[in-house]
Every structure is written in structure tokens, then in C-alpha cells.
């Protein structure tokens, strides 16, 4: 067992304590540029800034990165979540479940969907603890779970979607 702080510990230590620590953004010396975050994701503040990859952070401490150059079609369904398709050596589907995934942050600079992923500004997305989700409540986006699966065939993709996220059936056709 290690005493090394996790990314969740680091996020909490830099959050401002204004009563919304999970929604607080990191202070930046240069104002509109640099990185900012909420409890669910981190993003580049500059409107013209682009990340080269997105990191998925799992509750147990593991991370997985995908290059934005592999990001293909993706779809948002408020009742199911976000379904992202990455195509590289294999096809990877990333299903992000949570609430308020398209809600703009309190400064209005970004949201996870159109202001973040669509513009390649999201640096990381993390599964949140139950306590973190409870603290955010309806004030911001929450990530309950991130599921990642890899496939070699189109039939396997459709079978997985039918089983795990049926609202997205026909999405990959």
C-alpha cells in the first residue's frame, strides 16, 4: 500500500473552498488560458486550445488514454449517457454514465459535450465517488461509471450496444 496521493486527492487539494469544491476551478495565472476542472472532468480553458488525448480515470485509480485523432462518431442521450467510438488498431467504445453531462459549468466556459469533447478541449474524465456525486447533486455534471470495451467486428459492437446501452442501437450503422 502506498501513501502517494491519488488524482482525486490532488483535485481536492487545489479546489477553492467556496461551498462548491467539486465545481471549483483551478485558479490560473493567465486568466482565460490553462487548465480548469470540475469534479467530473478537466478541460483546457482557451477556446482555441486542443488536447491531443483524453484520459479516462477509473475509481480504483487506473487510467486509460485515447488520442483524439481516433475519436469518431459519438452520441449523447440524457437517459443513457455518452457513447464515444475510438477507432485505431481495434474499435473501442467508451460509455460514460452520469447526470447533467451537457450542463455548462458555472462560468459558462465549457461543458463536457459541445464545449469540451466536440472541441477536443477535455483532458480527462473521471468516475466519481458516491460522496462526490452527492456533493455535486444537480449543480453540475457527475460521472457514475465509465465502461470501455474493444472489438474486432461490427457485429460484436452492435451486440455490446444492444446489451449495455440499447438506446444507442443503430448508432454505429
N, C-alpha and C positions, 0 to 999 in steps of 0.2 A: 504494500500500500504506500502511496506517495502523498506527501503533503503539498505537492505542487498545485497551485490554484488552477481551476478549470476556467474555460472561457466564460462560463456563467458567473463565476466569482469576479473575474476581471470586469465584466459588464456591469455588475452591481457596484463595484468599487468606483467606477467612473461616472455613474449616473448621478444626475443632480437630485437633490432631495427636496423636491417641491410638492411632495404628496403623490406624484405620478412617476416614481423612479423607473418603472418599467417602460414608460413612454418617453422618458427624458432623453435628450440628445446630448452627445458629447460636445463640450464647448470646443470651438475651432478658432484658432488664432486668425485665420484668413476669412472668416465670415461665411461666404457662400460656397467655399471650396473645401475639400477634405472629405472626411467620413462622418457619418452620423448613424444613429441606430435607435431602434425601439426594442421592446422585449422579444419581438418575433424575427426581426431581420435588420441587417446593416446595409447601408447604401452610400453611394458617392453623392455628395451634395451638389456639385457643379452640374448644371443641366447638359453640358457638352462632354462631361466625363463619362467614360465607359470602362467597365471591368472586363477583364479577359476571361474570367471564370466565375462560377458561382459555387459556393461551398454549402453543403448540407450538413448541419450539425445535429447529431442524434443525442438523445437524452443520456445515454450511457457514456458519452464522451467521445465516440468515434465521429469522424468526418469523412465526407466524400465530395470531391470536386468534379465538376463538368465544365469544359470550355464552352463559352457562349457560341463559338463557331459551330458546335454540334447541336445547338438548340434549333429544333424545327417547330412544327405547329404546337400550340398549346391552347388549352381551353379553360375558362373559369365557369364554374357552375356553383352558385352560392350554397346549394344544398349538398353538394359532393366535395367541392374544393377546387384545387388547381391540378390539372393533369398536363405535365410537361413531357415532351418527347425529345430525347437526345439521340442522334444517330452518329455513330463512329464505327468502331470495329464490330459492334453489335448495336442493337436498338435497345435503349434504356427508357423506361417510363418512370417518372417521379410523380407520385400522387401526394399532394400536400393537403391535409385536412385541418380545418380550423374555422374560425369565425372572423367576420369583418375583414376578410383578406383584401378587399378592394377599398377599404376605408382610408382616406388621406390622414396622414399624421397631423398632429396639432398645428404644425407650422404650415401645412398645406404643400410642402415641397415635394413630397413623394407618397406613393402608396406601393404596395407590393406588386400590383398588376401593371397598369398602364404607365405609371410614373417610375416603376422600378424594373421589372423583368423585361417589359417591352422595349425599354430604352437601354437595357444592359447596364443598369446602374446598381443592381442588387449584388452585394459582395457575399453575403451569407444569409441563410435561412435556418432557424433552429427550432427543434422541438422544445416546447416549454414545459416546465414542471406544472403540476396541478396548482401549486401555490401561486406561481407566476400568472397563470391563466386567471385564477380567482382575483388577483390584484388588478389585472388589466380590465376584467369584466367586459363591458360594452364600450369602453373608452378608446379601444384601439384593436389592431389585429392580434389574433392569437393563433399559434400553431400547435395543434393537439398531437399530430402524428405526421411523419414523413415515411412513405413507403417507396422503395426503389426495387425495380425488377428489370432483368435483362433478358433479351430474346434474340433468337436466330431466325424466327419465321413470323410472317404476318399472321398466320393462324394462331400462333401462341400469344401474340399481342392481343388479338381480339378475344381470345378465351380468358386471358387475365383481366381485361377490362370488364368483360361480362360478369366475372366473379367478384371483383374488388370495387368497381365503380360503374355500375350498369347505366347510369345517366349519361355516360360518355360513349355508349355503343354507337358505332358509325363514325366516331371522331377520327379514327385512323384510316378510314377507307378513302 
